[in-house]
């Protein structure tokens, strides 16, 4: 036990003497905690959306105002037809579209129910699910306001439609990234194994003076750039 404590004390002395080791042991974990804990977040803010308002009444204006004041959405413009919605999705300028049918306010107060269509770009399933949840919560918030004012229960039903990836499969996003990561790890691993093997065999000098050494250096830099850019 005494020998073990002596060894631990020696390692502490070694760490405190070397500024680079101190940086790796303390600086890097603190930086990662700050980045992963505060800078990286799964919240989606200022997403570009469009609104197609066929009704153009006081109820739709109230919901649109709530969407404008939300930090999660940035309304690009109000459009007049589904064709314009499709064109906006094809250009990649929006992630979500909200459609109010005709007579939205009349249906809400006379039939005690109305319907809103939410169209999302499901090529990114996680983003689509999050944005539709944000929009549905804003619409439900307006419904709660109506319930506090009126004694008659009013219901707004949201009809969610996912386009480009209706099944919300994440494999289309994960597989290319995993392939690039595996190729990068294999390149680094094989390079490490080759260096260790040459070191053990005593032929490290031959590897260093090899004419293929510059080519290996170029490939080690080009492969990560190709896959991640």
KOLZA-397083 format. One line per field, with one value per atom (N, C-alpha, C): atom name; x, y, z. Coordinates in steps of 0.2 Angstrom, whole numbers. Example, Ala and Ser with C-alpha at 12.3 -4.5 7.8 and 13.67 -1.06 7.14 Angstrom:
BEGIN
a <- (N_CA_C_N_CA_C);
X <- (66_62_66_64_68_64);
Y <- (-28_-22_-16_-11_-5_0);
Z <- (39_39_39_35_36_39);
//
This chain:
BEGIN
a <- (N_CA_C_N_CA_C_N_CA_C_N_CA_C_N_CA_C_N_CA_C_N_CA_C_N_CA_C_N_CA_C_N_CA_C_N_CA_C_N_CA_C_N_CA_C_N_CA_C_N_CA_C_N_CA_C_N_CA_C_N_CA_C_N_CA_C_N_CA_C_N_CA_C_N_CA_C_N_CA_C_N_CA_C_N_CA_C_N_CA_C_N_CA_C_N_CA_C_N_CA_C_N_CA_C_N_CA_C_N_CA_C_N_CA_C_N_CA_C_N_CA_C_N_CA_C_N_CA_C_N_CA_C_N_CA_C_N_CA_C_N_CA_C_N_CA_C_N_CA_C_N_CA_C_N_CA_C_N_CA_C_N_CA_C_N_CA_C_N_CA_C_N_CA_C_N_CA_C_N_CA_C_N_CA_C_N_CA_C_N_CA_C_N_CA_C_N_CA_C_N_CA_C_N_CA_C_N_CA_C_N_CA_C_N_CA_C_N_CA_C_N_CA_C_N_CA_C_N_CA_C_N_CA_C_N_CA_C_N_CA_C_N_CA_C_N_CA_C_N_CA_C_N_CA_C_N_CA_C_N_CA_C_N_CA_C_N_CA_C_N_CA_C_N_CA_C_N_CA_C_N_CA_C_N_CA_C_N_CA_C_N_CA_C_N_CA_C_N_CA_C_N_CA_C_N_CA_C_N_CA_C_N_CA_C_N_CA_C_N_CA_C_N_CA_C_N_CA_C_N_CA_C_N_CA_C_N_CA_C_N_CA_C_N_CA_C_N_CA_C_N_CA_C_N_CA_C_N_CA_C_N_CA_C_N_CA_C_N_CA_C_N_CA_C_N_CA_C_N_CA_C_N_CA_C_N_CA_C_N_CA_C_N_CA_C_N_CA_C_N_CA_C_N_CA_C_N_CA_C_N_CA_C_N_CA_C_N_CA_C_N_CA_C_N_CA_C_N_CA_C_N_CA_C_N_CA_C_N_CA_C_N_CA_C_N_CA_C_N_CA_C_N_CA_C_N_CA_C_N_CA_C_N_CA_C_N_CA_C_N_CA_C_N_CA_C_N_CA_C_N_CA_C_N_CA_C_N_CA_C_N_CA_C_N_CA_C_N_CA_C_N_CA_C_N_CA_C_N_CA_C_N_CA_C_N_CA_C_N_CA_C_N_CA_C_N_CA_C_N_CA_C_N_CA_C_N_CA_C_N_CA_C_N_CA_C_N_CA_C_N_CA_C_N_CA_C_N_CA_C_N_CA_C_N_CA_C_N_CA_C_N_CA_C_N_CA_C_N_CA_C_N_CA_C_N_CA_C_N_CA_C_N_CA_C_N_CA_C_N_CA_C_N_CA_C_N_CA_C_N_CA_C_N_CA_C_N_CA_C_N_CA_C_N_CA_C_N_CA_C_N_CA_C_N_CA_C_N_CA_C_N_CA_C_N_CA_C_N_CA_C_N_CA_C_N_CA_C_N_CA_C_N_CA_C_N_CA_C_N_CA_C_N_CA_C_N_CA_C_N_CA_C_N_CA_C_N_CA_C_N_CA_C_N_CA_C_N_CA_C_N_CA_C_N_CA_C_N_CA_C_N_CA_C_N_CA_C_N_CA_C_N_CA_C_N_CA_C_N_CA_C_N_CA_C_N_CA_C_N_CA_C_N_CA_C_N_CA_C_N_CA_C_N_CA_C_N_CA_C_N_CA_C_N_CA_C_N_CA_C_N_CA_C_N_CA_C_N_CA_C_N_CA_C_N_CA_C_N_CA_C_N_CA_C_N_CA_C_N_CA_C);
X <- (4_0_4_10_14_17_19_22_17_11_5_5_4_4_10_15_21_21_18_17_12_7_2_5_8_12_16_20_25_21_15_11_9_6_4_9_15_21_22_22_23_18_12_6_7_8_9_15_20_26_25_21_20_14_14_8_4_7_3_-2_1_-3_-8_-7_-12_-18_-16_-21_-25_-22_-26_-31_-28_-32_-38_-36_-41_-44_-40_-43_-48_-46_-50_-57_-57_-64_-68_-65_-69_-72_-68_-70_-76_-75_-80_-87_-86_-92_-96_-92_-96_-99_-95_-98_-104_-103_-109_-115_-113_-119_-122_-119_-122_-123_-117_-117_-121_-121_-124_-131_-136_-143_-147_-153_-157_-163_-163_-168_-168_-173_-173_-176_-172_-175_-174_-179_-179_-179_-183_-184_-189_-187_-191_-197_-203_-209_-214_-219_-224_-231_-235_-242_-247_-251_-256_-263_-265_-271_-277_-281_-287_-293_-293_-298_-297_-291_-290_-295_-295_-300_-296_-300_-297_-293_-296_-293_-287_-286_-280_-275_-277_-272_-269_-273_-271_-266_-267_-262_-256_-256_-251_-246_-250_-246_-242_-245_-242_-236_-236_-231_-225_-227_-222_-218_-221_-218_-214_-215_-211_-204_-199_-192_-191_-195_-194_-195_-199_-201_-200_-198_-197_-202_-207_-212_-209_-208_-205_-210_-216_-221_-227_-233_-239_-241_-242_-244_-251_-253_-260_-262_-258_-260_-255_-257_-253_-247_-248_-243_-237_-238_-233_-229_-233_-230_-225_-227_-223_-217_-218_-212_-207_-209_-205_-201_-205_-201_-196_-197_-192_-186_-187_-181_-177_-180_-176_-176_-180_-180_-184_-189_-193_-193_-195_-195_-202_-207_-214_-218_-224_-230_-236_-240_-246_-252_-257_-263_-269_-272_-279_-284_-289_-294_-299_-304_-309_-313_-316_-321_-318_-312_-309_-312_-313_-316_-323_-327_-334_-335_-331_-331_-330_-325_-323_-329_-332_-337_-344_-346_-352_-353_-347_-347_-343_-340_-336_-330_-328_-321_-319_-312_-309_-303_-300_-295_-289_-283_-277_-272_-270_-265_-258_-254_-246_-243_-239_-235_-227_-224_-217_-212_-206_-201_-198_-200_-197_-191_-188_-181_-176_-177_-174_-179_-180_-186_-186_-180_-180_-182_-180_-182_-189_-192_-199_-203_-202_-206_-205_-200_-199_-203_-203_-206_-214_-216_-223_-226_-222_-223_-224_-219_-219_-225_-227_-233_-239_-240_-246_-247_-241_-242_-244_-242_-244_-252_-254_-261_-265_-263_-266_-266_-261_-261_-267_-268_-273_-280_-280_-287_-288_-283_-284_-286_-284_-286_-294_-296_-303_-307_-305_-308_-309_-304_-305_-310_-311_-315_-323_-323_-330_-332_-338_-340_-341_-342_-343_-336_-335_-328_-327_-322_-320_-314_-313_-308_-305_-298_-294_-290_-292_-288_-283_-277_-271_-270_-269_-268_-261_-257_-250_-248_-244_-242_-235_-232_-224_-223_-219_-217_-210_-208_-202_-199_-202_-200_-205_-211_-217_-216_-212_-211_-206_-203_-198_-192_-189_-183_-177_-173_-167_-161_-162_-157_-154_-158_-155_-150_-151_-146_-140_-141_-136_-131_-133_-129_-123_-124_-118_-113_-116_-111_-107_-111_-107_-102_-103_-99_-92_-93_-87_-83_-87_-84_-80_-82_-79_-73_-74_-68_-62_-64_-59_-55_-59_-56_-52_-54_-50_-43_-44_-37_-33_-35_-31_-28_-33_-31_-26_-26_-21_-15_-15_-9_-5_-9_-6_-3_-7_-4_2_2_8_14_13_19_22_17_19_23_20_23_30_31_38_43_40_44_46_42_43_48_48_53_59_60_66_67_62_62_59_58_55_58_65_69_67_66_64_57_53_46_47_51_52_55_59_62_59_53_50_47_47_45_37_34_26_24_29_27_24_26_22_15_14_8_3_6_2_0_4_2_-3_-3_-8_-15_-15_-21_-24_-20_-23_-26_-24_-27_-33_-33_-38_-44_-43_-49_-54_-52_-56_-60_-56_-59_-64_-63_-68_-74_-74_-80_-84_-80_-84_-85_-83_-85_-89);
Y <- (-6_0_6_6_12_13_8_8_12_9_12_20_22_29_33_30_33_34_29_30_35_35_40_47_48_55_57_52_53_55_52_54_61_63_70_75_73_78_79_73_73_78_77_81_88_90_97_100_96_99_101_97_97_102_108_112_108_105_102_96_92_87_90_96_99_102_104_106_101_95_89_87_86_83_88_95_99_104_107_112_109_103_100_97_94_92_98_103_109_112_113_115_111_104_100_100_101_102_108_114_120_119_117_116_111_105_100_102_106_107_114_118_125_127_126_128_123_117_112_111_111_110_107_104_101_106_112_116_119_120_123_130_135_142_145_150_154_150_145_141_144_144_147_143_147_144_148_146_150_148_153_152_153_148_149_150_156_158_159_154_154_158_158_161_169_171_178_181_178_181_182_184_187_181_175_169_167_167_165_170_177_182_182_179_179_173_167_162_164_167_170_174_179_183_179_174_170_166_164_161_166_172_178_179_179_181_175_169_164_164_162_162_156_151_145_146_151_152_159_159_165_164_168_168_171_168_171_175_172_176_172_175_172_171_164_162_161_160_159_152_148_141_136_130_124_123_125_125_129_135_139_136_132_128_123_119_114_117_123_126_128_131_133_127_121_116_113_113_111_115_122_126_125_122_121_127_132_138_138_133_132_125_125_118_116_121_120_125_122_126_125_130_130_132_128_130_131_137_138_137_133_132_138_138_143_143_149_149_146_148_145_147_154_157_155_155_153_146_141_134_134_138_137_139_145_147_144_142_139_132_128_121_119_124_122_118_118_115_117_117_119_115_115_111_115_114_117_111_113_108_110_106_107_103_105_102_103_97_98_94_96_93_87_81_76_72_76_73_73_77_77_76_69_67_71_72_75_82_86_93_93_89_89_88_83_81_87_90_95_101_103_109_108_102_101_101_99_99_107_111_118_121_120_123_121_114_112_115_116_119_126_130_137_137_132_132_130_125_123_129_133_138_143_145_149_146_139_136_136_136_137_144_149_156_156_153_153_150_144_141_145_149_154_159_161_167_164_158_156_150_149_144_138_138_133_130_124_121_121_124_125_121_117_112_114_114_115_109_106_99_101_98_99_93_94_88_89_84_84_80_83_79_79_74_73_72_76_75_73_69_67_61_61_55_54_51_51_46_41_36_38_44_47_42_39_35_39_38_42_39_33_29_33_37_41_47_49_54_50_45_42_38_34_30_33_39_42_45_47_50_44_39_33_30_30_28_32_39_43_42_41_40_34_29_22_22_25_26_30_35_39_35_32_28_22_19_14_16_22_25_27_30_31_25_20_14_10_10_6_10_16_20_19_19_17_10_5_-1_-2_1_1_4_9_13_8_5_1_-5_-8_-14_-12_-7_-5_-3_0_1_-5_-10_-17_-21_-20_-24_-20_-14_-10_-7_-7_-4_3_7_13_18_18_22_21_15_13_17_16_19_27_30_37_40_36_38_35_32_29_34_33_38_38_34_34_38_40_44_51_55_61_59_54_52_50_46_44_51_55_62_65_66_69_66_59_55_56_56_57_63_68_75_76_72_73_69_63_59_62_65_68_74_78_84_82_77_75_73_69_66_71_76_80_87_88_95_93);
Z <- (0_0_0_4_4_-3_-6_-13_-18_-17_-21_-20_-14_-12_-15_-14_-17_-24_-28_-35_-37_-33_-34_-33_-28_-27_-32_-35_-40_-46_-48_-54_-53_-47_-46_-47_-45_-46_-53_-57_-64_-68_-66_-69_-68_-61_-60_-63_-64_-67_-75_-78_-85_-87_-90_-91_-97_-101_-107_-104_-99_-96_-92_-88_-84_-89_-95_-99_-102_-103_-106_-100_-94_-89_-86_-86_-83_-88_-92_-97_-102_-105_-110_-107_-102_-99_-97_-95_-93_-99_-105_-111_-114_-114_-116_-112_-106_-102_-103_-104_-106_-113_-118_-125_-125_-122_-123_-118_-113_-108_-110_-113_-114_-121_-125_-132_-136_-135_-139_-136_-140_-137_-143_-141_-146_-147_-144_-146_-153_-156_-163_-163_-165_-164_-171_-172_-178_-185_-185_-191_-195_-202_-207_-208_-208_-209_-214_-217_-221_-218_-219_-217_-223_-224_-229_-226_-226_-222_-227_-228_-233_-229_-223_-219_-218_-216_-215_-210_-204_-199_-193_-188_-181_-178_-178_-175_-178_-185_-188_-187_-186_-185_-178_-173_-167_-166_-170_-170_-173_-179_-183_-178_-174_-170_-165_-162_-157_-160_-167_-170_-171_-173_-174_-168_-162_-156_-153_-155_-153_-156_-151_-153_-158_-158_-162_-170_-171_-178_-181_-188_-191_-198_-197_-203_-209_-214_-220_-224_-225_-229_-228_-230_-230_-238_-239_-246_-247_-253_-255_-257_-258_-261_-259_-260_-258_-263_-269_-274_-272_-269_-267_-261_-257_-251_-254_-259_-262_-265_-268_-271_-266_-260_-255_-252_-251_-248_-253_-260_-264_-265_-263_-263_-257_-252_-245_-241_-242_-238_-232_-232_-226_-223_-217_-213_-211_-211_-209_-213_-214_-217_-213_-211_-207_-212_-213_-217_-213_-214_-210_-216_-215_-220_-220_-225_-225_-219_-217_-212_-205_-204_-198_-191_-191_-185_-184_-190_-190_-188_-190_-188_-181_-178_-171_-167_-168_-164_-165_-171_-173_-172_-174_-174_-168_-164_-158_-160_-166_-168_-175_-176_-182_-183_-189_-190_-193_-191_-194_-197_-203_-206_-205_-202_-201_-206_-211_-215_-214_-213_-211_-216_-216_-220_-216_-217_-213_-216_-220_-222_-216_-212_-205_-200_-198_-194_-187_-184_-177_-177_-182_-183_-185_-189_-191_-185_-181_-175_-170_-169_-164_-166_-173_-175_-175_-177_-176_-169_-164_-157_-155_-157_-155_-158_-164_-168_-164_-163_-159_-152_-149_-142_-143_-148_-148_-150_-154_-156_-150_-146_-140_-135_-135_-130_-132_-138_-140_-139_-139_-137_-130_-126_-119_-117_-121_-120_-121_-127_-128_-123_-120_-115_-109_-107_-102_-103_-109_-111_-112_-115_-117_-112_-111_-107_-111_-118_-122_-124_-123_-125_-133_-135_-142_-143_-149_-150_-157_-157_-163_-164_-170_-171_-176_-175_-179_-183_-190_-194_-197_-194_-196_-202_-206_-212_-213_-213_-214_-222_-225_-232_-233_-238_-240_-236_-230_-226_-221_-223_-219_-213_-214_-208_-203_-204_-199_-198_-203_-202_-202_-197_-196_-199_-202_-205_-211_-215_-220_-218_-212_-209_-206_-202_-198_-202_-207_-211_-214_-218_-221_-216_-210_-205_-202_-201_-198_-202_-209_-214_-214_-214_-213_-207_-201_-195_-195_-197_-197_-202_-208_-212_-209_-206_-202_-197_-193_-187_-190_-195_-198_-201_-204_-207_-201_-195_-190_-186_-186_-182_-186_-193_-197_-197_-197_-197_-190_-185_-178_-177_-180_-180_-184_-190_-194_-191_-187_-184_-178_-174_-169_-171_-177_-179_-182_-185_-187_-182_-176_-170_-167_-166_-163_-167_-174_-178_-179_-177_-177_-184_-188_-195_-195_-190_-190_-195_-195_-199_-207_-209_-215_-217_-213_-214_-214_-210_-210_-217_-220_-226_-232_-231_-237_-242_-248_-253_-253_-249_-249_-243_-239_-233_-234_-239_-241_-243_-247_-249_-244_-239_-233_-229_-228_-225_-228_-235_-239_-238_-239_-238_-231_-226_-219_-218_-222_-221_-226_-232_-237_-236_-233_-232_-227_-221_-216_-220_-223_-227_-232_-235_-240_-237_-232_-229_-225_-222_-217_-220_-226_-229_-236);
//
